Amino acid sequence: MAAGGKPPRPRRAARPGQGAAGYLASPALPVLLLVVAGAAGLAWMHLSDPATQRVSDKDGTYVGALKAGLRDGHGTMEWRNGNVYVGEWQRGEMTGQGTLRFADGAAYEGALQAGLPQGRGRYAFPNGNTFDGAWENGQKSGTGTFRYADGRAQVGTWLADKPTDGAAWSEDRRTAWVVRDGQPTAEVSLSAAAAIAESLGLEIPSKREPT
């Protein structure tokens, strides 16, 4: 059990691998974020709120604030493929706090910078795995908690999207391991694992994903 995977650089970025460490095996990674269209060539209309515009293009429809013809402020983008983003924009980019939901059930909620996770955020994979923690430039970087759909969990630190040190627990939380170089190694007491989590400012993962 290890924990990693990243969404690479925009403008066309791929979603992180659903396993805990690394990308999906497929050479063609699914699209995480679509290119945010510029103002040129867009059809738009004023809504009742003068600060809110509706903008449509070949990719979908945006409803929200515009500044100098660019998405800027709070707005919602609905792509024709079923993906939806609700949140903050700056100069045409998804920057600030927001929620991205994908047609296949995946979702990211948290801070973004130029369309990539940046700061604290939670990514839920279609297979039920989740990562809740720190991101930098679209990569897991800092402290976080990775939960598997089967109940296993890991807390620790990530660097450049790769897990480093921390602690891991079995599905029933009755067995724990110390994590070194991203991999559970020696079995440790539950109190020792709890101390590792506390030292990172993290809680022992509950058996059920918090709602």
QUILINZI-V293151 format. One record per residue. N is the residue number from 1. RES is the residue in three letters. SS is DSSP state (helix for helix, strand for strand, loop for the rest). PHI is phi in whole degrees, 0 to 359 (none if undefined). D_LAST is the distance of its C-alpha to the last C-alpha in Angstrom with 2 decimals. Layout:
[[N RES SS PHI D_LAST] [N RES SS PHI D_LAST]]
//
This chain:
[[1 MET loop none 23.65] [2 ALA loop 218 23.51] [3 ALA loop 218 21.30] [4 GLY loop 195 22.51] [5 GLY loop 112 23.03] [6 LYS loop 217 23.48] [7 PRO loop 264 23.92] [8 PRO loop 292 27.63] [9 ARG loop 298 29.56] [10 PRO loop 285 29.79] [11 ARG loop 273 31.27] [12 ARG loop 253 30.21] [13 ALA strand 250 27.38] [14 ALA strand 258 25.88] [15 ARG loop 285 22.31] [16 PRO loop 291 21.68] [17 GLY loop 298 22.47] [18 GLN loop 280 19.91] [19 GLY loop 283 21.35] [20 ALA loop 277 20.76] [21 ALA loop 220 24.18] [22 GLY loop 95 26.06] [23 TYR loop 281 26.38] [24 LEU loop 297 26.43] [25 ALA loop 291 29.97] [26 SER loop 300 30.80] [27 PRO loop 289 33.25] [28 ALA loop 253 31.92] [29 LEU loop 285 28.37] [30 PRO loop 298 26.34] [31 VAL strand 284 26.32] [32 LEU strand 273 23.31] [33 LEU strand 232 24.81] [34 LEU loop 273 27.87] [35 VAL loop 296 30.78] [36 VAL loop 280 30.42] [37 ALA loop 291 33.62] [38 GLY loop 282 36.15] [39 ALA loop 284 37.70] [40 ALA loop 297 40.88] [41 GLY loop 79 41.37] [42 LEU loop 273 38.31] [43 ALA strand 267 38.80] [44 TRP strand 218 37.26] [45 MET strand 214 37.67] [46 HIS strand 285 37.11] [47 LEU loop 260 34.61] [48 SER loop 298 35.14] [49 ASP loop 276 33.50] [50 PRO loop 298 35.99] [51 ALA loop 275 33.32] [52 THR loop 247 31.43] [53 GLN strand 237 32.94] [54 ARG strand 246 32.36] [55 VAL strand 235 33.40] [56 SER strand 239 33.85] [57 ASP loop 215 35.11] [58 LYS loop 294 35.37] [59 ASP loop 271 31.78] [60 GLY strand 164 30.05] [61 THR strand 229 29.57] [62 TYR strand 245 28.46] [63 VAL strand 232 28.05] [64 GLY strand 165 28.03] [65 ALA strand 279 30.19] [66 LEU strand 234 33.15] [67 LYS strand 218 35.49] [68 ALA loop 55 38.75] [69 GLY loop 80 37.61] [70 LEU strand 247 34.46] [71 ARG strand 297 30.80] [72 ASP strand 203 30.20] [73 GLY strand 117 27.71] [74 HIS strand 263 24.68] [75 GLY strand 194 24.67] [76 THR strand 238 23.25] [77 MET strand 246 24.72] [78 GLU strand 244 24.63] [79 TRP strand 277 26.46] [80 ARG loop 293 28.50] [81 ASN loop 278 26.81] [82 GLY loop 102 23.52] [83 ASN loop 286 21.74] [84 VAL strand 222 20.46] [85 TYR strand 238 20.06] [86 VAL strand 233 19.22] [87 GLY strand 163 20.06] [88 GLU strand 269 22.96] [89 TRP strand 230 26.23] [90 GLN strand 220 29.30] [91 ARG loop 52 32.63] [92 GLY loop 84 31.29] [93 GLU strand 248 28.60] [94 MET strand 286 24.81] [95 THR strand 224 24.75] [96 GLY strand 122 22.37] [97 GLN strand 273 18.73] [98 GLY strand 192 17.43] [99 THR strand 229 15.26] [100 LEU strand 248 16.98] [101 ARG strand 238 16.20] [102 PHE loop 252 18.64] [103 ALA loop 298 20.38] [104 ASP loop 273 19.64] [105 GLY loop 105 15.82] [106 ALA loop 290 15.44] [107 ALA strand 203 13.81] [108 TYR strand 233 14.21] [109 GLU strand 227 12.87] [110 GLY strand 154 14.96] [111 ALA strand 271 18.65] [112 LEU strand 228 21.42] [113 GLN strand 223 25.18] [114 ALA loop 53 27.50] [115 GLY loop 86 24.88] [116 LEU strand 242 23.59] [117 PRO strand 304 20.63] [118 GLN strand 208 22.12] [119 GLY strand 106 20.55] [120 ARG strand 263 16.90] [121 GLY strand 191 14.46] [122 ARG strand 236 11.90] [123 TYR strand 247 13.39] [124 ALA strand 250 12.03] [125 PHE loop 271 15.14] [126 PRO loop 301 16.29] [127 ASN loop 277 16.89] [128 GLY loop 102 13.33] [129 ASN loop 289 14.02] [130 THR strand 220 12.17] [131 PHE strand 231 13.76] [132 ASP strand 233 12.49] [133 GLY strand 175 15.64] [134 ALA strand 268 19.00] [135 TRP strand 231 20.89] [136 GLU strand 218 24.53] [137 ASN loop 54 26.40] [138 GLY loop 81 23.88] [139 GLN strand 240 23.86] [140 LYS strand 296 21.66] [141 SER strand 204 23.64] [142 GLY strand 120 22.85] [143 THR strand 269 20.23] [144 GLY strand 186 16.94] [145 THR strand 233 14.79] [146 PHE strand 251 15.18] [147 ARG strand 242 13.36] [148 TYR loop 268 15.23] [149 ALA loop 298 14.26] [150 ASP loop 277 16.66] [151 GLY loop 109 14.91] [152 ARG loop 296 17.19] [153 ALA strand 208 16.15] [154 GLN strand 217 18.22] [155 VAL strand 242 18.34] [156 GLY strand 165 21.30] [157 THR strand 246 23.15] [158 TRP strand 238 23.85] [159 LEU strand 222 27.06] [160 ALA loop 52 27.95] [161 ASP loop 77 25.03] [162 LYS strand 250 26.20] [163 PRO strand 290 24.66] [164 THR strand 243 27.12] [165 ASP strand 243 26.55] [166 GLY strand 160 23.87] [167 ALA strand 218 22.71] [168 ALA strand 226 21.21] [169 TRP strand 231 20.09] [170 SER loop 286 20.66] [171 GLU loop 303 18.20] [172 ASP loop 270 18.98] [173 ARG loop 65 19.12] [174 ARG loop 265 22.75] [175 THR loop 229 24.34] [176 ALA strand 223 24.03] [177 TRP strand 226 26.03] [178 VAL strand 274 27.08] [179 VAL strand 255 26.54] [180 ARG strand 231 29.63] [181 ASP loop 53 30.21] [182 GLY loop 86 26.87] [183 GLN strand 237 27.63] [184 PRO strand 298 26.96] [185 THR strand 243 30.44] [186 ALA strand 279 31.49] [187 GLU strand 290 29.62] [188 VAL strand 230 28.98] [189 SER loop 290 28.15] [190 LEU helix 297 24.66] [191 SER helix 292 25.86] [192 ALA helix 293 27.14] [193 ALA helix 295 23.87] [194 ALA helix 296 22.11] [195 ALA helix 294 24.89] [196 ILE helix 297 24.33] [197 ALA helix 300 20.67] [198 GLU helix 297 21.84] [199 SER helix 295 24.64] [200 LEU loop 267 22.31] [201 GLY loop 75 20.24] [202 LEU loop 242 17.20] [203 GLU loop 267 15.46] [204 ILE loop 296 15.89] [205 PRO loop 300 12.93] [206 SER loop 291 11.32] [207 LYS loop 292 12.18] [208 ARG loop 247 8.83] [209 GLU loop 299 6.37] [210 PRO loop 296 3.80] [211 THR loop 269 0.00]]
//
